[in-house]
Amino acid sequence: MQIRDATERDIAAIRELGEAAWHDTYAALTPPGYVEDGLARWWSEAALASAIGSPEALVLVAEEGAALVGVAEMGLDAERHTATLWKLYVARERRGQGVGTALLHAAILCLPTGIATLFTEYLQANRRAAAFYAAHGFVEDHEDSETFAGVAVRYVFVRREVVPARARCCDILRHCL
């Protein structure tokens, strides 16, 4: 498995992975229409191209041969010394095999100097995500909710302190971002 920067050539494969992962993960946990709405807003070609081309984002992909098996996307806020992990998804056939952990570690190693805290969030009902992030040192920061189609959707926001090691990122990815 290789982890590298995402490029615009990866957008179709990232969208395909995201669509499958969102249906697998959220269809049973959310009201009707939630998955389609999220895919349209956050997994569109325009949204992915914007993140890949932004200096305020970091998008990594994990691949095996020609197959994309995972993606991680972070938003960077240098002013607040924080980053937010917006996407961490793995192809169904590779879940539970360390791909998510490898992507998370690579993303942390690639954080710019000065980032001290990494945030992410997950659906309160998503026990698999809760266990994954707890196992990787995240602690609860707060909870929030939104109403979608008349149904409350609850989120748990978690954080973890990080010590970026940009020089090690260069070694892992074989180039600097």
N, C-alpha and C positions, 0 to 999 in steps of 0.2 A: 504494500500500500504506500502511496506517495501523497503527501499533503503539499499543496501549492496555492499560490494566489489564484483566485478566479479571474477569468477574462470574459470578455463579451461572447467569445465562442462557446462558453459554458452555459449560457443563459437557458437554452432549450433543455439541457439535461438537468439543470438546477430546478427549473419549473416542473419538470416531470417528477423529479424526486420529491419536491415540495407538495405537489398535488397528491401523490400516493401517501406520503407521510401524514398530511393533514386529514385525509379521509380515514386512514387507519387509526390515527390518534384521537381525533376530535369528534368524529361523527356521532359516536355513542355518548359523548360527554356534553354536547352543546345543542341548543335549539336548532330546528331546521333553518337552513340558509346561512348559518354562521360560517361553515367551512367555505362555501362559495364566496361569501363576502370577504373573508380573510385572504383567500387565494387571489381574488381580483385586486385587493388593495396592496398586499405585501409581496405577492409572488408574480406580479405582472412583469412583462418584458421591460417596461419603462422603469418600474421600481427596482428591479434587479440591476439594470444598466446604470441607474443613478447611484446605487450603492457601490457597484464595482468601480465606477469612475470617480468616486468621492474621496478626497483626502481626509474626510471625517468618518470614514468607514473602513472596515477591514473585512474582506470576504475571502474565505479559504474553502477549498474543496479537497476532499479525499477521493482518490481514484485508484482503481486496480486495473491495469491495462488501459483499455479505452472506456471502462465503465466508471461513472461517477457514483460513489457509494456513500458520500456524506457531504454536508455543507455547514459552515459556521459563518455567521454575519454579526459583526459588532459595530455599534455606533460609538464614536470616540468624542469625548467632551474634555478637551485639554484644560479649559478654563476651570472646570470643576474637579479635574483630576480623576475622572471616572470614565468607564466604558460600560455599555449595555449590550449584553449578548441577546440579540433579537432572534436569531435563528441558530439552532443546533439540531439538525435532522440527519438521520441515517436511513439508508435503504433497508426495507423490511428484512431481506435475506441476510443482512449483515448486523442487525441489532443484537446487542449482547456479546459482541466479539471485540470490543475495545475501540471501535471506530470513533464513537462519540467522545470517549476519553482522550483519544489521540488528538482529535480536532480541538477539544477544549484546551488541552495542554499547549498545543501549537499556537492557538489564538492568544493565550496568556503570554507565552514567550515572545510573541510578536507585538505586544502592546508598546506604544511609544513611551519613552522615558517620561516620568511624571504622573502616569496613571497609577492610582493607588487602590482604587476600589472597582470591582467588577460587579455589576448588577445583572439580574435576569428575572424573568417571571414565568409562571406556569399556571395552568388552570388548577384551581383547588382540588378538583376531582381527579386530577392526573397523578395518581400515586406513583407511577413509574418515574415521572419527572421529579417528584418530591424526593424519592429515594436516591436517584442519580445525583441531584445537586447536593443533598446532604452528605453523600459519600465523598463528594469532591470539595468539601469544606465550606459550602454556602450555608448561611444562617438566615433566618427569617428577618426581613426588614419591616414589612407591613403587608396588609391585605387591602384589596380594593375590589370594586365590582362595577359592572356596567349592565345596563338592560339591553338585551338584544331580542327583538321580536316579542317583547313583553315578558321575557324570562331573565332573571338575574344570573349573570355569569360572573363567578367569583375567581379572582386571581390572587396568587401569593407572590410577592416580590421578595427576592432573596439577594444577598450580597456576600462577597468574599473579598478580603484584602489580597492584593497581589503585589508582587515585586517583579516588574517587567525585566526581562533580560534580552534586550534587543540584539545584542551580539550573538547570543545563542540562537535566536530566530534565524539569523543569517546562515548559521550552520545547518539548522534543520531543513530550511527551505532551499538551501544552496544559493541563496541570493538575498539581498536586503530589499525590503519593501520600499 
